[in-house]
Every structure is written in C-alpha cells, then in structure tokens.
Amino acid sequence: MEQKLSYEQALERLTQIIRAMENDKIPLEQSLALYEEGVGIVRRLSAELDDAERKIKILQQNAQGEIVAVDFVSED
C-alpha cells in the first residue's frame, strides 16, 4: 500500500488481509505477500498507538488540591 491510510483505514485493511489469509485457496506466494503487508501495518499501527499514548495527559489532583496534568503511564 503506497498511500498513507488513516488509522481506521489501515485497521480495515488488516482485517481484509486476515480474512484473505484464512481462505486456504490462495496461493502461497500471495499469502506471503499478504503476511508481509499485514506485519507492516501492525508495526505502523503499534507505533501510532505508542505515540498517542505518550501524548495523553491525565488530570490528577495533587496533595494541595490543585488539578495538574501528568504523563500517562501504561500499566504494561
């Protein structure tokens, strides 16, 4: 895929790839090409999610009762 797809479009393309690969009638070469495309999409989407997570701020109340923005910390 040459064009830059939106996150949602890339996710839909990944779903299409999965459905196509579940079809046991496609040739091995096509399956491998779809697999490679899917891995690329997964990596891109994962990177976008990581970037979005870094940008998220959570408002919390500190000990003095003030509302402050703190970085989002994943529990992973």
C-alpha positions as MATLAB code, in Angstrom:
seq = 'MEQKLSYEQALERLTQIIRAMENDKIPLEQSLALYEEGVGIVRRLSAELDDAERKIKILQQNAQGEIVAVDFVSED';
ca = [
       0.000    0.000    0.000;
       1.706    3.160   -1.204;
      -0.758    5.764    0.022;
      -0.901    6.786    3.662;
      -4.063    5.285    5.104;
      -5.751    6.675    8.180;
      -5.539    4.557   11.320;
      -9.063    3.272   10.746;
      -8.419    2.508    7.066;
      -5.221    0.635    7.938;
      -7.103   -1.376   10.564;
      -9.767   -2.240    7.980;
      -7.056   -3.291    5.506;
      -5.539   -5.517    8.183;
      -8.945   -7.141    8.691;
      -9.188   -7.740    4.933;
      -5.741   -9.338    4.931;
      -6.670  -11.654    7.795;
      -9.855  -12.741    6.034;
      -7.963  -13.374    2.796;
      -5.309  -15.417    4.583;
      -7.967  -17.547    6.254;
      -9.008  -18.625    2.769;
      -6.994  -21.766    2.069;
      -7.483  -21.361   -1.683;
      -4.988  -18.516   -2.178;
      -1.503  -19.375   -3.446;
       1.439  -19.489   -1.055;
       3.167  -16.519   -2.728;
       0.062  -14.372   -2.284;
      -0.251  -15.489    1.352;
       3.357  -14.466    1.999;
       2.833  -11.077    0.346;
      -0.304  -10.502    2.432;
       1.550  -11.580    5.565;
       4.343   -9.096    4.885;
       1.835   -6.313    4.258;
      -0.024   -7.211    7.444;
       3.152   -7.163    9.540;
       3.969   -3.720    8.159;
       0.508   -2.449    9.035;
       0.676   -3.914   12.555;
       4.043   -2.219   13.146;
       2.731    1.121   11.890;
      -0.438    0.939   13.982;
       1.535   -0.080   17.058;
       3.879    2.872   16.588;
       0.913    5.234   16.203;
      -0.643    3.905   19.416;
       2.657    4.286   21.272;
       2.945    7.866   20.025;
      -0.635    8.653   21.036;
      -0.047    7.151   24.479;
       2.934    9.458   25.015;
       0.741   12.436   24.196;
      -2.051   11.553   26.568;
      -2.206   13.584   29.716;
      -4.235   12.652   32.755;
      -5.563   15.285   35.063;
      -4.960   14.432   38.692;
      -5.423   16.238   41.939;
      -2.218   16.742   43.924;
      -1.846   16.899   47.724;
      -2.609   20.632   47.730;
      -5.898   20.031   45.922;
      -4.672   21.506   42.637;
      -5.515   19.834   39.341;
      -2.306   19.052   37.431;
      -1.568   17.333   34.125;
       0.723   14.312   34.390;
       2.026   11.981   31.720;
       0.023    8.848   31.051;
       1.793    5.758   32.343;
       0.703    2.412   30.979;
       0.323   -0.444   33.434;
       2.104   -2.767   30.995;
];
